[in-house]
Amino acid sequence: MEKQHLTQVRALERRIAKLEAAVAKEHSHAITIRNQWFEIFEQLQKNATVWSPKQ
């Protein structure tokens, strides 16, 4: 019975480790996407100031 319990615990630990790795990967991807959006909006702001009428 104890051996079966340890087997289940180890299986759950492996599953948790895989899920944690997946979450970390997705978090990293979200940060990359956010940074790309910031770059795009910075370029848009620069272009908007270049093309705006001078007063």
Protein Blocks (a to p, Z undefined) as FASTA:
>chain_A
ZZmmmmmmmmmmmmmmmmmmmmmmmmmmmmmmmmmmmmmmmmmmmmmmmmpccZZ
